[in-house]
Structure formats: structure tokens, C-alpha cells
Amino acid sequence: MTTINSGAASAAGRETAIHNDDMTAPRKPLGLYLHIPFCIRKCNYCDFLSFGGVQEEEQKAYFHALAREIRYYGKIYNNKYYVDTIFIGGGTPSLVEEGLIDWLMTAVRESFVVVEDAEISIESNPKTLTDRKLNAYMESGINRISIGVQSFDDGLLNDMGRVHNAEDFFKNYSVARECGFRNINIDLMFAIPGQTLKIWKDTLERAIGLAPEHISFYSLQLEEGTPFFSMFQEGSLKQVDDELDRAMYHTAVGMLSDAGYGHYEISNAAKAGFQCRHNLKYWSMDDSLGLGLGAHSFMDGTRASNVTDLEEYIRAGLAESSRAGREADDMSGSPFIQQRHRNTREDDISEYLFTGLRKIRGIYLPDFQRRFGVSLDTIHGRTLEKYLAGRLLEMQDGWLRFTEKGIDISNTVLAEFV
């Protein structure tokens, strides 16, 4: 019989003990990401691995494959980890019928130990949410919903190719509250072509007025292969200049801070106690298992990514994998994986810096030395001295972090560390 101390499991990063017959072994926290790659149609700026217009039968075939992948890894990792965060992302997970989401949650709970206070999130689009779906999510144990509104300006939403309007969002937000959701994130986007600082301020004011627990704010990036990128190349789309982009960013940080939202990651702010625990795993290099088409994992120092072809993924799910899952002790035999890479020490150092410095509090230098057996100053002394002197980085009480000025050119700074 396997038991778990849920109280111990609730503390992020804390190891707890499992008791399996006479054996006692450490069980570590794990985040699960479940990728649902379907949407009504692709937005004009989107380069994520997702598909519009996929028929219901193919969607169901995909969910069968995803459930098999969940069970496959459950055989490998169930006695090594407890799950304390789950993130159902996309695509648009709220597009599919709610029974499929409940089915996935059942598969997860049958395959892994999910602690009682796990953070379980689902991404959604306002056009695809209904009160029936929201109630079903609550019943299946989902306790956090992320709604991709992006903007409250219907003209901008139309230009971006979004399928919803502002009124759709306000109705869904109200219903989500009525259904019992007490942890809601709103995704916002700035630097949208045609967006002014005034429109952006109005967006922030309306978002803050709703008092969601968490607000994400991302700068729109022009990505190759998207309609927006093609329009930009043709000269029919004007990109927002860097000065306005940065003005919008700092406006968001200031307004959110004034409203009581703690700015804890470059593009995320939350009320006290509502930081996204799942995403913090990525920024802290904690173990996370990505399930589904193209999903990425970081397990025991190995990075892996799944196949990106939908038909190939479904075929992998149909392959007989139960025997391999019972005998394997890592991801090496998985039929779902396309690439694997065992991190070197240099990889770990680079990734620790790149992800850790995204957090507003930065990285704790004594922790760096504990992990890698060397001080950051020893291996990056000149770079560190350069950016501290230029006031792009600052150090206080053992923490190294970006200054406000440094955040604006963080990618340039990080490139010298990695």
C-alpha cells in the first residue's frame, strides 16, 4: 500500500516520504503539463503548436493517445514523485467537450499521486467557455483558470484574429466567479500594432477593476510563419517601436504594483499567495513532465521534447507501451519522444541563470554555489562586474537580480552569461 503525507507535500520543493511495503524512498514534487493543440482558428500572431478546424473524431483519437502517455509515465514515475501542479495548456483546451478534460484528469489521478492542494490550471478562450464547462472543470478538480482576453478593444481583437470580443470575456469572467473559481488569471498583450498607450492604460484599468488573482502581460512578438509576420514583410503592418513597447511595459508594472499585484516574474504579477506555482517550476529548474504533442520535459537533468506531427503522436499512443513503461526507469524508451538531451554542468548553469533571472527577486547566490560547487563570481566575474557597474544588475542580501533598466535589455545581458 502506498501512502503520502499531504501536509508535507503542500510545501513547494519539500521532499516527503512514501511507504511501499517495507521500503521508504524520497518522493519529489512534479509538475505535469498537458498539451491540447486544438483551437477554432489560429490567431494572426500565433506560432504555437496548434491547429484550427480539427474534426471531433481526430480530437478524440488525440485524447486517447494522451491518456496512454499519461499512463505510460505513471508506471515509471508514480513511486518517485507526487504531483503538486498540473497545467492544461494549448491551443485552446476549453474548445473540446468538457468530458474529455474530465477523462484526462481521471487518467492523471489513476496514474499519479496528486496532492490535495495541487494547483490545477486550464487555459481558455472566452469564445469557447460555457457555464457547463466551467462547472465541469470545478467538479474535475481544476481550481485555476487562465483566460486569454489579450485586449478589451474589439478592433484590436479583430485585427489579431481573435474569435472573441470583450463582451464574451466579461460574461465568462462573471460565470467563472459564480461557478466558484477563486484563482483566475487574465492574459493581456501589449505592443499590438495599432495599440496606443491610452488604449493599453484602459485595458489595465479594466483588468484591475475585475480583481483577478493573477495578471500576465506579454509584448506581442512578430514570429516567422504567422500572418502578422507576412504582413510586416509586405509593409502592410507597422510594428510598435521599442520606446512605446517599453513605456507600455513599465506602465503595466507601475499600475499593477499600485493595485496590490506583486511583480514576481518579468511578465507576471499576482496578488499575495497567487503566484503561478506551475510556471515557477520552469523558472526554478524543478522537475516537470510535458505530455502531449510537442510537449517539453525536464526530468532528472534531462530535457526532452515530444513528436510534433499529430498523426505520428496518435500512432505512438496506439503502440503497445505498457511493457516498456513497467521496465523503464526514465524517458529513454518512450515512443512519444522526438529528442532527448542530457544536460551538462555548463547547460545547467546557463539555464539556471537564464530562467532564474526572469524572476524579479532573481537568483540566490549561496544556492548557486551549493548547486554547482563554485561561486558565480568565479566563472562569470567580469560579466558580473560589468553589469553591476552599469546598473543593469544589482545585488542585495545574497540575491542577484535585474534592475528596472536591466529588464529592458535582459536578453542582451543574459546572452553573455549563457
Beta strands, then each sheet from edge to edge (+ up, - down):
strand 1: 16-20
strand 2: 23-36
strand 3: 38-39
strand 4: 51-52
strand 5: 81-90
strand 6: 114-124
strand 7: 144-150
strand 8: 184-190
strand 9: 214-219
strand 10: 262-265
strand 11: 268-270
strand 12: 288-291
strand 13: 296-299
strand 14: 302-306
strand 15: 337-342
strand 16: 363-364
strand 17: 393-396
strand 18: 399-402
sheet 1: 1+ 2- 5- 6- 7- 8- 9- 11+ 10-
sheet 2: 1+ 2- 12-
sheet 3: 3+ 4+
sheet 4: 13+ 14- 15+
sheet 5: 16+ 18- 17+
end
